[in-house]
Amino acid sequence: MRCALCGWPRDETAVLSTHHTSEGWVRYRRCACGAVSIELVTLDDRRALRTAVVA
Ligand SMILES: [Zn+2]
């Protein structure tokens, strides 16, 4: 996955925080361009299923 705004590889962006939920973990990341994205990481495969840019 890459940043929707600048194309920076999302794996290299800074993790702001991670929260455990019933579905897995919700991880907030902030890109070098300032965009914040949310990843849902599940217990099953531990990879991001969906992301959303929120800022
Ligand atoms: Zn970016």
mmCIF file of the protein (N, C-alpha, C, O) and its ligand, coordinates in Angstrom:
data_MODEL
# 
_entry.id   MODEL 
# 
loop_
_entity.id 
_entity.type 
_entity.pdbx_number_of_molecules 
1 polymer     1 
2 non-polymer 1 
# 
_entity_poly.entity_id                      1 
_entity_poly.type                           'polypeptide(L)' 
_entity_poly.nstd_linkage                   no 
_entity_poly.nstd_monomer                   no 
_entity_poly.pdbx_seq_one_letter_code       MRCALCGWPRDETAVLSTHHTSEGWVRYRRCACGAVSIELVTLDDRRALRTAVVA 
_entity_poly.pdbx_seq_one_letter_code_can   MRCALCGWPRDETAVLSTHHTSEGWVRYRRCACGAVSIELVTLDDRRALRTAVVA 
_entity_poly.pdbx_strand_id                 A 
# 
loop_
_entity_poly_seq.entity_id 
_entity_poly_seq.num 
_entity_poly_seq.mon_id 
_entity_poly_seq.hetero 
1 1  MET n 
1 2  ARG n 
1 3  CYS n 
1 4  ALA n 
1 5  LEU n 
1 6  CYS n 
1 7  GLY n 
1 8  TRP n 
1 9  PRO n 
1 10 ARG n 
1 11 ASP n 
1 12 GLU n 
1 13 THR n 
1 14 ALA n 
1 15 VAL n 
1 16 LEU n 
1 17 SER n 
1 18 THR n 
1 19 HIS n 
1 20 HIS n 
1 21 THR n 
1 22 SER n 
1 23 GLU n 
1 24 GLY n 
1 25 TRP n 
1 26 VAL n 
1 27 ARG n 
1 28 TYR n 
1 29 ARG n 
1 30 ARG n 
1 31 CYS n 
1 32 ALA n 
1 33 CYS n 
1 34 GLY n 
1 35 ALA n 
1 36 VAL n 
1 37 SER n 
1 38 ILE n 
1 39 GLU n 
1 40 LEU n 
1 41 VAL n 
1 42 THR n 
1 43 LEU n 
1 44 ASP n 
1 45 ASP n 
1 46 ARG n 
1 47 ARG n 
1 48 ALA n 
1 49 LEU n 
1 50 ARG n 
1 51 THR n 
1 52 ALA n 
1 53 VAL n 
1 54 VAL n 
1 55 ALA n 
# 
loop_
_struct_asym.id 
_struct_asym.entity_id 
A 1 
B 2 
# 
loop_
_chem_comp.id 
_chem_comp.type 
_chem_comp.mon_nstd_flag 
ALA 'L-peptide linking' y 
ARG 'L-peptide linking' y 
ASP 'L-peptide linking' y 
CYS 'L-peptide linking' y 
GLU 'L-peptide linking' y 
GLY 'peptide linking'   y 
HIS 'L-peptide linking' y 
ILE 'L-peptide linking' y 
LEU 'L-peptide linking' y 
MET 'L-peptide linking' y 
PRO 'L-peptide linking' y 
SER 'L-peptide linking' y 
THR 'L-peptide linking' y 
TRP 'L-peptide linking' y 
TYR 'L-peptide linking' y 
VAL 'L-peptide linking' y 
ZN  non-polymer         . 
# 
_pdbx_entity_nonpoly.entity_id   2 
_pdbx_entity_nonpoly.name        ? 
_pdbx_entity_nonpoly.comp_id     ZN 
# 
_pdbx_nonpoly_scheme.asym_id         B 
_pdbx_nonpoly_scheme.entity_id       2 
_pdbx_nonpoly_scheme.mon_id          ZN 
_pdbx_nonpoly_scheme.ndb_seq_num     1 
_pdbx_nonpoly_scheme.pdb_seq_num     101 
_pdbx_nonpoly_scheme.auth_seq_num    101 
_pdbx_nonpoly_scheme.pdb_mon_id      ZN 
_pdbx_nonpoly_scheme.auth_mon_id     ZN 
_pdbx_nonpoly_scheme.pdb_strand_id   A 
_pdbx_nonpoly_scheme.pdb_ins_code    . 
# 
loop_
_atom_site.group_PDB 
_atom_site.id 
_atom_site.type_symbol 
_atom_site.label_atom_id 
_atom_site.label_alt_id 
_atom_site.label_comp_id 
_atom_site.label_asym_id 
_atom_site.label_entity_id 
_atom_site.label_seq_id 
_atom_site.pdbx_PDB_ins_code 
_atom_site.Cartn_x 
_atom_site.Cartn_y 
_atom_site.Cartn_z 
_atom_site.occupancy 
_atom_site.B_iso_or_equiv 
_atom_site.pdbx_formal_charge 
_atom_site.auth_seq_id 
_atom_site.auth_comp_id 
_atom_site.auth_asym_id 
_atom_site.auth_atom_id 
_atom_site.pdbx_PDB_model_num 
ATOM   1   N  N  . MET A 1 1  ? 0.840   -1.193  0.000  1.00 0.00 ? 1   MET A N  1 
ATOM   2   C  CA . MET A 1 1  ? 0.000   0.000   0.000  1.00 0.00 ? 1   MET A CA 1 
ATOM   3   C  C  . MET A 1 1  ? 0.878   1.247   0.000  1.00 0.00 ? 1   MET A C  1 
ATOM   4   O  O  . MET A 1 1  ? 1.965   1.274   0.577  1.00 0.00 ? 1   MET A O  1 
ATOM   5   N  N  . ARG A 1 2  ? 0.363   2.282   -0.672 1.00 0.00 ? 2   ARG A N  1 
ATOM   6   C  CA . ARG A 1 2  ? 1.081   3.549   -0.715 1.00 0.00 ? 2   ARG A CA 1 
ATOM   7   C  C  . ARG A 1 2  ? 0.144   4.676   -0.308 1.00 0.00 ? 2   ARG A C  1 
ATOM   8   O  O  . ARG A 1 2  ? -1.078  4.568   -0.404 1.00 0.00 ? 2   ARG A O  1 
ATOM   9   N  N  . CYS A 1 3  ? 0.757   5.756   0.146  1.00 0.00 ? 3   CYS A N  1 
ATOM   10  C  CA . CYS A 1 3  ? -0.023  6.928   0.524  1.00 0.00 ? 3   CYS A CA 1 
ATOM   11  C  C  . CYS A 1 3  ? -0.860  7.390   -0.663 1.00 0.00 ? 3   CYS A C  1 
ATOM   12  O  O  . CYS A 1 3  ? -0.363  7.471   -1.786 1.00 0.00 ? 3   CYS A O  1 
ATOM   13  N  N  . ALA A 1 4  ? -2.127  7.689   -0.410 1.00 0.00 ? 4   ALA A N  1 
ATOM   14  C  CA . ALA A 1 4  ? -3.024  8.120   -1.473 1.00 0.00 ? 4   ALA A CA 1 
ATOM   15  C  C  . ALA A 1 4  ? -2.673  9.517   -1.980 1.00 0.00 ? 4   ALA A C  1 
ATOM   16  O  O  . ALA A 1 4  ? -3.032  9.894   -3.096 1.00 0.00 ? 4   ALA A O  1 
ATOM   17  N  N  . LEU A 1 5  ? -1.975  10.270  -1.156 1.00 0.00 ? 5   LEU A N  1 
ATOM   18  C  CA . LEU A 1 5  ? -1.684  11.657  -1.521 1.00 0.00 ? 5   LEU A CA 1 
ATOM   19  C  C  . LEU A 1 5  ? -0.345  11.811  -2.225 1.00 0.00 ? 5   LEU A C  1 
ATOM   20  O  O  . LEU A 1 5  ? -0.248  12.513  -3.231 1.00 0.00 ? 5   LEU A O  1 
ATOM   21  N  N  . CYS A 1 6  ? 0.688   11.157  -1.699 1.00 0.00 ? 6   CYS A N  1 
ATOM   22  C  CA . CYS A 1 6  ? 2.032   11.396  -2.231 1.00 0.00 ? 6   CYS A CA 1 
ATOM   23  C  C  . CYS A 1 6  ? 2.693   10.126  -2.753 1.00 0.00 ? 6   CYS A C  1 
ATOM   24  O  O  . CYS A 1 6  ? 3.743   10.209  -3.390 1.00 0.00 ? 6   CYS A O  1 
ATOM   25  N  N  . GLY A 1 7  ? 2.113   8.954   -2.506 1.00 0.00 ? 7   GLY A N  1 
ATOM   26  C  CA . GLY A 1 7  ? 2.665   7.723   -3.040 1.00 0.00 ? 7   GLY A CA 1 
ATOM   27  C  C  . GLY A 1 7  ? 3.780   7.108   -2.219 1.00 0.00 ? 7   GLY A C  1 
ATOM   28  O  O  . GLY A 1 7  ? 4.406   6.134   -2.638 1.00 0.00 ? 7   GLY A O  1 
ATOM   29  N  N  . TRP A 1 8  ? 4.029   7.677   -1.047 1.00 0.00 ? 8   TRP A N  1 
ATOM   30  C  CA . TRP A 1 8  ? 5.073   7.131   -0.177 1.00 0.00 ? 8   TRP A CA 1 
ATOM   31  C  C  . TRP A 1 8  ? 4.651   5.735   0.303  1.00 0.00 ? 8   TRP A C  1 
ATOM   32  O  O  . TRP A 1 8  ? 3.482   5.530   0.629  1.00 0.00 ? 8   TRP A O  1 
ATOM   33  N  N  . PRO A 1 9  ? 5.586   4.771   0.351  1.00 0.00 ? 9   PRO A N  1 
ATOM   34  C  CA . PRO A 1 9  ? 5.230   3.429   0.842  1.00 0.00 ? 9   PRO A CA 1 
ATOM   35  C  C  . PRO A 1 9  ? 4.697   3.489   2.273  1.00 0.00 ? 9   PRO A C  1 
ATOM   36  O  O  . PRO A 1 9  ? 5.358   4.018   3.167  1.00 0.00 ? 9   PRO A O  1 
ATOM   37  N  N  . ARG A 1 10 ? 3.502   2.948   2.482  1.00 0.00 ? 10  ARG A N  1 
ATOM   38  C  CA . ARG A 1 10 ? 2.854   3.100   3.778  1.00 0.00 ? 10  ARG A CA 1 
ATOM   39  C  C  . ARG A 1 10 ? 3.614   2.366   4.889  1.00 0.00 ? 10  ARG A C  1 
ATOM   40  O  O  . ARG A 1 10 ? 3.548   2.760   6.053  1.00 0.00 ? 10  ARG A O  1 
ATOM   41  N  N  . ASP A 1 11 ? 4.329   1.307   4.527  1.00 0.00 ? 11  ASP A N  1 
ATOM   42  C  CA . ASP A 1 11 ? 5.085   0.572   5.543  1.00 0.00 ? 11  ASP A CA 1 
ATOM   43  C  C  . ASP A 1 11 ? 6.199   1.416   6.151  1.00 0.00 ? 11  ASP A C  1 
ATOM   44  O  O  . ASP A 1 11 ? 6.708   1.102   7.227  1.00 0.00 ? 11  ASP A O  1 
ATOM   45  N  N  . GLU A 1 12 ? 6.574   2.487   5.458  1.00 0.00 ? 12  GLU A N  1 
ATOM   46  C  CA . GLU A 1 12 ? 7.675   3.318   5.951  1.00 0.00 ? 12  GLU A CA 1 
ATOM   47  C  C  . GLU A 1 12 ? 7.183   4.556   6.678  1.00 0.00 ? 12  GLU A C  1 
ATOM   48  O  O  . GLU A 1 12 ? 7.987   5.377   7.119  1.00 0.00 ? 12  GLU A O  1 
ATOM   49  N  N  . THR A 1 13 ? 5.876   4.699   6.807  1.00 0.00 ? 13  THR A N  1 
ATOM   50  C  CA . THR A 1 13 ? 5.349   5.864   7.509  1.00 0.00 ? 13  THR A CA 1 
ATOM   51  C  C  . THR A 1 13 ? 5.346   5.613   9.008  1.00 0.00 ? 13  THR A C  1 
ATOM   52  O  O  . THR A 1 13 ? 5.404   4.466   9.450  1.00 0.00 ? 13  THR A O  1 
ATOM   53  N  N  . ALA A 1 14 ? 5.280   6.670   9.779  1.00 0.00 ? 14  ALA A N  1 
ATOM   54  C  CA . ALA A 1 14 ? 5.374   6.577   11.234 1.00 0.00 ? 14  ALA A CA 1 
ATOM   55  C  C  . ALA A 1 14 ? 4.063   6.066   11.829 1.00 0.00 ? 14  ALA A C  1 
ATOM   56  O  O  . ALA A 1 14 ? 2.984   6.532   11.464 1.00 0.00 ? 14  ALA A O  1 
ATOM   57  N  N  . VAL A 1 15 ? 4.165   5.107   12.744 1.00 0.00 ? 15  VAL A N  1 
ATOM   58  C  CA . VAL A 1 15 ? 2.995   4.615   13.457 1.00 0.00 ? 15  VAL A CA 1 
ATOM   59  C  C  . VAL A 1 15 ? 2.701   5.566   14.607 1.00 0.00 ? 15  VAL A C  1 
ATOM   60  O  O  . VAL A 1 15 ? 3.538   5.779   15.484 1.00 0.00 ? 15  VAL A O  1 
ATOM   61  N  N  . LEU A 1 16 ? 1.493   6.138   14.590 1.00 0.00 ? 16  LEU A N  1 
ATOM   62  C  CA . LEU A 1 16 ? 1.100   7.056   15.660 1.00 0.00 ? 16  LEU A CA 1 
ATOM   63  C  C  . LEU A 1 16 ? 0.636   6.286   16.886 1.00 0.00 ? 16  LEU A C  1 
ATOM   64  O  O  . LEU A 1 16 ? 1.052   6.577   18.007 1.00 0.00 ? 16  LEU A O  1 
ATOM   65  N  N  . SER A 1 17 ? -0.226  5.306   16.666 1.00 0.00 ? 17  SER A N  1 
ATOM   66  C  CA . SER A 1 17 ? -0.748  4.527   17.781 1.00 0.00 ? 17  SER A CA 1 
ATOM   67  C  C  . SER A 1 17 ? -1.416  3.274   17.241 1.00 0.00 ? 17  SER A C  1 
ATOM   68  O  O  . SER A 1 17 ? -1.780  3.211   16.066 1.00 0.00 ? 17  SER A O  1 
ATOM   69  N  N  . THR A 1 18 ? -1.575  2.288   18.095 1.00 0.00 ? 18  THR A N  1 
ATOM   70  C  CA . THR A 1 18 ? -2.241  1.042   17.743 1.00 0.00 ? 18  THR A CA 1 
ATOM   71  C  C  . THR A 1 18 ? -3.244  0.713   18.839 1.00 0.00 ? 18  THR A C  1 
ATOM   72  O  O  . THR A 1 18 ? -2.914  0.750   20.024 1.00 0.00 ? 18  THR A O  1 
ATOM   73  N  N  . HIS A 1 19 ? -4.466  0.391   18.437 1.00 0.00 ? 19  HIS A N  1 
ATOM   74  C  CA . HIS A 1 19 ? -5.513  0.070   19.401 1.00 0.00 ? 19  HIS A CA 1 
ATOM   75  C  C  . HIS A 1 19 ? -6.051  -1.327  19.123 1.00 0.00 ? 19  HIS A C  1 
ATOM   76  O  O  . HIS A 1 19 ? -6.335  -1.668  17.975 1.00 0.00 ? 19  HIS A O  1 
ATOM   77  N  N  . HIS A 1 20 ? -6.190  -2.128  20.158 1.00 0.00 ? 20  HIS A N  1 
ATOM   78  C  CA . HIS A 1 20 ? -6.778  -3.447  19.990 1.00 0.00 ? 20  HIS A CA 1 
ATOM   79  C  C  . HIS A 1 20 ? -8.295  -3.332  19.971 1.00 0.00 ? 20  HIS A C  1 
ATOM   80  O  O  . HIS A 1 20 ? -8.890  -2.638  20.795 1.00 0.00 ? 20  HIS A O  1 
ATOM   81  N  N  . THR A 1 21 ? -8.909  -4.023  19.017 1.00 0.00 ? 21  THR A N  1 
ATOM   82  C  CA . THR A 1 21 ? -10.371 -4.066  18.939 1.00 0.00 ? 21  THR A CA 1 
ATOM   83  C  C  . THR A 1 21 ? -10.789 -5.518  18.811 1.00 0.00 ? 21  THR A C  1 
ATOM   84  O  O  . THR A 1 21 ? -9.943  -6.409  18.731 1.00 0.00 ? 21  THR A O  1 
ATOM   85  N  N  . SER A 1 22 ? -12.098 -5.758  18.791 1.00 0.00 ? 22  SER A N  1 
ATOM   86  C  CA . SER A 1 22 ? -12.611 -7.121  18.647 1.00 0.00 ? 22  SER A CA 1 
ATOM   87  C  C  . SER A 1 22 ? -12.242 -7.719  17.298 1.00 0.00 ? 22  SER A C  1 
ATOM   88  O  O  . SER A 1 22 ? -12.197 -8.941  17.155 1.00 0.00 ? 22  SER A O  1 
ATOM   89  N  N  . GLU A 1 23 ? -11.977 -6.869  16.302 1.00 0.00 ? 23  GLU A N  1 
ATOM   90  C  CA . GLU A 1 23 ? -11.631 -7.346  14.966 1.00 0.00 ? 23  GLU A CA 1 
ATOM   91  C  C  . GLU A 1 23 ? -10.136 -7.547  14.781 1.00 0.00 ? 23  GLU A C  1 
ATOM   92  O  O  . GLU A 1 23 ? -9.710  -8.206  13.832 1.00 0.00 ? 23  GLU A O  1 
ATOM   93  N  N  . GLY A 1 24 ? -9.346  -6.990  15.669 1.00 0.00 ? 24  GLY A N  1 
ATOM   94  C  CA . GLY A 1 24 ? -7.903  -7.056  15.494 1.00 0.00 ? 24  GLY A CA 1 
ATOM   95  C  C  . GLY A 1 24 ? -7.292  -5.785  16.039 1.00 0.00 ? 24  GLY A C  1 
ATOM   96  O  O  . GLY A 1 24 ? -7.634  -5.350  17.139 1.00 0.00 ? 24  GLY A O  1 
ATOM   97  N  N  . TRP A 1 25 ? -6.390  -5.186  15.279 1.00 0.00 ? 25  TRP A N  1 
ATOM   98  C  CA . TRP A 1 25 ? -5.761  -3.941  15.703 1.00 0.00 ? 25  TRP A CA 1 
ATOM   99  C  C  . TRP A 1 25 ? -6.065  -2.846  14.697 1.00 0.00 ? 25  TRP A C  1 
ATOM   100 O  O  . TRP A 1 25 ? -6.061  -3.065  13.486 1.00 0.00 ? 25  TRP A O  1 
ATOM   101 N  N  . VAL A 1 26 ? -6.323  -1.692  15.216 1.00 0.00 ? 26  VAL A N  1 
ATOM   102 C  CA . VAL A 1 26 ? -6.438  -0.500  14.384 1.00 0.00 ? 26  VAL A CA 1 
ATOM   103 C  C  . VAL A 1 26 ? -5.171  0.310   14.583 1.00 0.00 ? 26  VAL A C  1 
ATOM   104 O  O  . VAL A 1 26 ? -4.829  0.689   15.703 1.00 0.00 ? 26  VAL A O  1 
ATOM   105 N  N  . ARG A 1 27 ? -4.488  0.567   13.494 1.00 0.00 ? 27  ARG A N  1 
ATOM   106 C  CA . ARG A 1 27 ? -3.206  1.259   13.563 1.00 0.00 ? 27  ARG A CA 1 
ATOM   107 C  C  . ARG A 1 27 ? -3.303  2.586   12.805 1.00 0.00 ? 27  ARG A C  1 
ATOM   108 O  O  . ARG A 1 27 ? -3.752  2.640   11.661 1.00 0.00 ? 27  ARG A O  1 
ATOM   109 N  N  . TYR A 1 28 ? -2.878  3.623   13.465 1.00 0.00 ? 28  TYR A N  1 
ATOM   110 C  CA . TYR A 1 28 ? -2.849  4.942   12.844 1.00 0.00 ? 28  TYR A CA 1 
ATOM   111 C  C  . TYR A 1 28 ? -1.426  5.235   12.394 1.00 0.00 ? 28  TYR A C  1 
ATOM   112 O  O  . TYR A 1 28 ? -0.469  5.071   13.151 1.00 0.00 ? 28  TYR A O  1 
ATOM   113 N  N  . ARG A 1 29 ? -1.310  5.671   11.150 1.00 0.00 ? 29  ARG A N  1 
ATOM   114 C  CA . ARG A 1 29 ? 0.009   6.013   10.615 1.00 0.00 ? 29  ARG A CA 1 
ATOM   115 C  C  . ARG A 1 29 ? -0.019  7.433   10.054 1.00 0.00 ? 29  ARG A C  1 
ATOM   116 O  O  . ARG A 1 29 ? -1.038  7.887   9.533  1.00 0.00 ? 29  ARG A O  1 
ATOM   117 N  N  . ARG A 1 30 ? 1.099   8.115   10.166 1.00 0.00 ? 30  ARG A N  1 
ATOM   118 C  CA . ARG A 1 30 ? 1.215   9.433   9.562  1.00 0.00 ? 30  ARG A CA 1 
ATOM   119 C  C  . ARG A 1 30 ? 2.355   9.443   8.567  1.00 0.00 ? 30  ARG A C  1 
ATOM   120 O  O  . ARG A 1 30 ? 3.493   9.098   8.887  1.00 0.00 ? 30  ARG A O  1 
ATOM   121 N  N  . CYS A 1 31 ? 2.027   9.842   7.363  1.00 0.00 ? 31  CYS A N  1 
ATOM   122 C  CA . CYS A 1 31 ? 2.991   9.894   6.272  1.00 0.00 ? 31  CYS A CA 1 
ATOM   123 C  C  . CYS A 1 31 ? 3.877   11.120  6.399  1.00 0.00 ? 31  CYS A C  1 
ATOM   124 O  O  . CYS A 1 31 ? 3.585   12.044  7.158  1.00 0.00 ? 31  CYS A O  1 
ATOM   125 N  N  . ALA A 1 32 ? 4.975   11.111  5.633  1.00 0.00 ? 32  ALA A N  1 
ATOM   126 C  CA . ALA A 1 32 ? 5.854   12.279  5.576  1.00 0.00 ? 32  ALA A CA 1 
ATOM   127 C  C  . ALA A 1 32 ? 5.131   13.509  5.055  1.00 0.00 ? 32  ALA A C  1 
ATOM   128 O  O  . ALA A 1 32 ? 5.527   14.629  5.377  1.00 0.00 ? 32  ALA A O  1 
ATOM   129 N  N  . CYS A 1 33 ? 4.074   13.332  4.252  1.00 0.00 ? 33  CYS A N  1 
ATOM   130 C  CA . CYS A 1 33 ? 3.334   14.469  3.705  1.00 0.00 ? 33  CYS A CA 1 
ATOM   131 C  C  . CYS A 1 33 ? 2.287   14.976  4.683  1.00 0.00 ? 33  CYS A C  1 
ATOM   132 O  O  . CYS A 1 33 ? 1.649   15.995  4.420  1.00 0.00 ? 33  CYS A O  1 
ATOM   133 N  N  . GLY A 1 34 ? 2.093   14.289  5.809  1.00 0.00 ? 34  GLY A N  1 
ATOM   134 C  CA . GLY A 1 34 ? 1.136   14.744  6.810  1.00 0.00 ? 34  GLY A CA 1 
ATOM   135 C  C  . GLY A 1 34 ? -0.177  14.000  6.803  1.00 0.00 ? 34  GLY A C  1 
ATOM   136 O  O  . GLY A 1 34 ? -0.980  14.162  7.721  1.00 0.00 ? 34  GLY A O  1 
ATOM   137 N  N  . ALA A 1 35 ? -0.419  13.181  5.783  1.00 0.00 ? 35  ALA A N  1 
ATOM   138 C  CA . ALA A 1 35 ? -1.668  12.433  5.724  1.00 0.00 ? 35  ALA A CA 1 
ATOM   139 C  C  . ALA A 1 35 ? -1.682  11.341  6.797  1.00 0.00 ? 35  ALA A C  1 
ATOM   140 O  O  . ALA A 1 35 ? -0.689  10.641  6.993  1.00 0.00 ? 35  ALA A O  1 
ATOM   141 N  N  . VAL A 1 36 ? -2.808  11.206  7.483  1.00 0.00 ? 36  VAL A N  1 
ATOM   142 C  CA . VAL A 1 36 ? -2.972  10.157  8.481  1.00 0.00 ? 36  VAL A CA 1 
ATOM   143 C  C  . VAL A 1 36 ? -3.851  9.072   7.883  1.00 0.00 ? 36  VAL A C  1 
ATOM   144 O  O  . VAL A 1 36 ? -4.913  9.360   7.332  1.00 0.00 ? 36  VAL A O  1 
ATOM   145 N  N  . SER A 1 37 ? -3.409  7.818   7.990  1.00 0.00 ? 37  SER A N  1 
ATOM   146 C  CA . SER A 1 37 ? -4.200  6.700   7.483  1.00 0.00 ? 37  SER A CA 1 
ATOM   147 C  C  . SER A 1 37 ? -4.474  5.718   8.610  1.00 0.00 ? 37  SER A C  1 
ATOM   148 O  O  . SER A 1 37 ? -3.750  5.674   9.605  1.00 0.00 ? 37  SER A O  1 
ATOM   149 N  N  . ILE A 1 38 ? -5.529  4.933   8.440  1.00 0.00 ? 38  ILE A N  1 
ATOM   150 C  CA . ILE A 1 38 ? -5.920  3.931   9.421  1.00 0.00 ? 38  ILE A CA 1 
ATOM   151 C  C  . ILE A 1 38 ? -5.830  2.562   8.761  1.00 0.00 ? 38  ILE A C  1 
ATOM   152 O  O  . ILE A 1 38 ? -6.342  2.362   7.660  1.00 0.00 ? 38  ILE A O  1 
ATOM   153 N  N  . GLU A 1 39 ? -5.180  1.626   9.434  1.00 0.00 ? 39  GLU A N  1 
ATOM   154 C  CA . GLU A 1 39 ? -5.110  0.253   8.961  1.00 0.00 ? 39  GLU A CA 1 
ATOM   155 C  C  . GLU A 1 39 ? -5.861  -0.634  9.941  1.00 0.00 ? 39  GLU A C  1 
ATOM   156 O  O  . GLU A 1 39 ? -5.780  -0.436  11.154 1.00 0.00 ? 39  GLU A O  1 
ATOM   157 N  N  . LEU A 1 40 ? -6.590  -1.609  9.417  1.00 0.00 ? 40  LEU A N  1 
ATOM   158 C  CA . LEU A 1 40 ? -7.154  -2.657  10.258 1.00 0.00 ? 40  LEU A CA 1 
ATOM   159 C  C  . LEU A 1 40 ? -6.330  -3.914  10.044 1.00 0.00 ? 40  LEU A C  1 
ATOM   160 O  O  . LEU A 1 40 ? -6.262  -4.440  8.933  1.00 0.00 ? 40  LEU A O  1 
ATOM   161 N  N  . VAL A 1 41 ? -5.708  -4.391  11.105 1.00 0.00 ? 41  VAL A N  1 
ATOM   162 C  CA . VAL A 1 41 ? -4.870  -5.581  11.043 1.00 0.00 ? 41  VAL A CA 1 
ATOM   163 C  C  . VAL A 1 41 ? -5.595  -6.688  11.793 1.00 0.00 ? 41  VAL A C  1 
ATOM   164 O  O  . VAL A 1 41 ? -5.873  -6.558  12.985 1.00 0.00 ? 41  VAL A O  1 
ATOM   165 N  N  . THR A 1 42 ? -5.901  -7.783  11.090 1.00 0.00 ? 42  THR A N  1 
ATOM   166 C  CA . THR A 1 42 ? -6.709  -8.834  11.704 1.00 0.00 ? 42  THR A CA 1 
ATOM   167 C  C  . THR A 1 42 ? -5.850  -9.855  12.427 1.00 0.00 ? 42  THR A C  1 
ATOM   168 O  O  . THR A 1 42 ? -4.642  -9.944  12.206 1.00 0.00 ? 42  THR A O  1 
ATOM   169 N  N  . LEU A 1 43 ? -6.488  -10.618 13.287 1.00 0.00 ? 43  LEU A N  1 
ATOM   170 C  CA . LEU A 1 43 ? -5.795  -11.673 14.018 1.00 0.00 ? 43  LEU A CA 1 
ATOM   171 C  C  . LEU A 1 43 ? -5.356  -12.799 13.093 1.00 0.00 ? 43  LEU A C  1 
ATOM   172 O  O  . LEU A 1 43 ? -4.357  -13.468 13.355 1.00 0.00 ? 43  LEU A O  1 
ATOM   173 N  N  . ASP A 1 44 ? -6.102  -13.010 12.010 1.00 0.00 ? 44  ASP A N  1 
ATOM   174 C  CA . ASP A 1 44 ? -5.871  -14.168 11.162 1.00 0.00 ? 44  ASP A CA 1 
ATOM   175 C  C  . ASP A 1 44 ? -4.590  -14.063 10.352 1.00 0.00 ? 44  ASP A C  1 
ATOM   176 O  O  . ASP A 1 44 ? -3.760  -14.971 10.381 1.00 0.00 ? 44  ASP A O  1 
ATOM   177 N  N  . ASP A 1 45 ? -4.425  -12.974 9.638  1.00 0.00 ? 45  ASP A N  1 
ATOM   178 C  CA . ASP A 1 45 ? -3.284  -12.916 8.728  1.00 0.00 ? 45  ASP A CA 1 
ATOM   179 C  C  . ASP A 1 45 ? -2.339  -11.761 9.049  1.00 0.00 ? 45  ASP A C  1 
ATOM   180 O  O  . ASP A 1 45 ? -1.270  -11.643 8.449  1.00 0.00 ? 45  ASP A O  1 
ATOM   181 N  N  . ARG A 1 46 ? -2.733  -10.915 9.990  1.00 0.00 ? 46  ARG A N  1 
ATOM   182 C  CA . ARG A 1 46 ? -1.876  -9.835  10.445 1.00 0.00 ? 46  ARG A CA 1 
ATOM   183 C  C  . ARG A 1 46 ? -1.399  -8.950  9.302  1.00 0.00 ? 46  ARG A C  1 
ATOM   184 O  O  . ARG A 1 46 ? -0.265  -8.470  9.306  1.00 0.00 ? 46  ARG A O  1 
ATOM   185 N  N  . ARG A 1 47 ? -2.261  -8.742  8.340  1.00 0.00 ? 47  ARG A N  1 
ATOM   186 C  CA . ARG A 1 47 ? -1.938  -7.745  7.331  1.00 0.00 ? 47  ARG A CA 1 
ATOM   187 C  C  . ARG A 1 47 ? -3.124  -6.811  7.205  1.00 0.00 ? 47  ARG A C  1 
ATOM   188 O  O  . ARG A 1 47 ? -4.248  -7.142  7.580  1.00 0.00 ? 47  ARG A O  1 
ATOM   189 N  N  . ALA A 1 48 ? -2.853  -5.675  6.685  1.00 0.00 ? 48  ALA A N  1 
ATOM   190 C  CA . ALA A 1 48 ? -3.899  -4.670  6.600  1.00 0.00 ? 48  ALA A CA 1 
ATOM   191 C  C  . ALA A 1 48 ? -4.956  -5.078  5.589  1.00 0.00 ? 48  ALA A C  1 
ATOM   192 O  O  . ALA A 1 48 ? -4.638  -5.397  4.443  1.00 0.00 ? 48  ALA A O  1 
ATOM   193 N  N  . LEU A 1 49 ? -6.213  -5.068  6.014  1.00 0.00 ? 49  LEU A N  1 
ATOM   194 C  CA . LEU A 1 49 ? -7.300  -5.385  5.109  1.00 0.00 ? 49  LEU A CA 1 
ATOM   195 C  C  . LEU A 1 49 ? -7.804  -4.153  4.377  1.00 0.00 ? 49  LEU A C  1 
ATOM   196 O  O  . LEU A 1 49 ? -8.112  -4.201  3.187  1.00 0.00 ? 49  LEU A O  1 
ATOM   197 N  N  . ARG A 1 50 ? -7.880  -3.078  5.089  1.00 0.00 ? 50  ARG A N  1 
ATOM   198 C  CA . ARG A 1 50 ? -8.358  -1.861  4.450  1.00 0.00 ? 50  ARG A CA 1 
ATOM   199 C  C  . ARG A 1 50 ? -7.759  -0.655  5.150  1.00 0.00 ? 50  ARG A C  1 
ATOM   200 O  O  . ARG A 1 50 ? -7.452  -0.679  6.342  1.00 0.00 ? 50  ARG A O  1 
ATOM   201 N  N  . THR A 1 51 ? -7.610  0.381   4.376  1.00 0.00 ? 51  THR A N  1 
ATOM   202 C  CA . THR A 1 51 ? -7.032  1.596   4.932  1.00 0.00 ? 51  THR A CA 1 
ATOM   203 C  C  . THR A 1 51 ? -7.895  2.776   4.519  1.00 0.00 ? 51  THR A C  1 
ATOM   204 O  O  . THR A 1 51 ? -8.637  2.698   3.539  1.00 0.00 ? 51  THR A O  1 
ATOM   205 N  N  . ALA A 1 52 ? -7.801  3.834   5.241  1.00 0.00 ? 52  ALA A N  1 
ATOM   206 C  CA . ALA A 1 52 ? -8.537  5.039   4.913  1.00 0.00 ? 52  ALA A CA 1 
ATOM   207 C  C  . ALA A 1 52 ? -7.709  6.248   5.292  1.00 0.00 ? 52  ALA A C  1 
ATOM   208 O  O  . ALA A 1 52 ? -7.172  6.321   6.398  1.00 0.00 ? 52  ALA A O  1 
ATOM   209 N  N  . VAL A 1 53 ? -7.609  7.182   4.391  1.00 0.00 ? 53  VAL A N  1 
ATOM   210 C  CA . VAL A 1 53 ? -6.919  8.424   4.694  1.00 0.00 ? 53  VAL A CA 1 
ATOM   211 C  C  . VAL A 1 53 ? -7.904  9.361   5.364  1.00 0.00 ? 53  VAL A C  1 
ATOM   212 O  O  . VAL A 1 53 ? -8.965  9.658   4.815  1.00 0.00 ? 53  VAL A O  1 
ATOM   213 N  N  . VAL A 1 54 ? -7.554  9.821   6.536  1.00 0.00 ? 54  VAL A N  1 
ATOM   214 C  CA . VAL A 1 54 ? -8.466  10.639  7.309  1.00 0.00 ? 54  VAL A CA 1 
ATOM   215 C  C  . VAL A 1 54 ? -8.026  12.095  7.393  1.00 0.00 ? 54  VAL A C  1 
ATOM   216 O  O  . VAL A 1 54 ? -8.782  12.933  7.883  1.00 0.00 ? 54  VAL A O  1 
ATOM   217 N  N  . ALA A 1 55 ? -6.838  12.411  6.933  1.00 0.00 ? 55  ALA A N  1 
ATOM   218 C  CA . ALA A 1 55 ? -6.393  13.797  6.999  1.00 0.00 ? 55  ALA A CA 1 
ATOM   219 C  C  . ALA A 1 55 ? -5.358  14.023  5.892  1.00 0.00 ? 55  ALA A C  1 
ATOM   220 O  O  . ALA A 1 55 ? -4.836  15.130  5.751  1.00 0.00 ? 55  ALA A O  1 
HETATM 221 ZN ZN . ZN  B 2 .  ? 1.881   10.915  1.906  1.00 0.00 2 101 ZN  A ZN 1 
# 
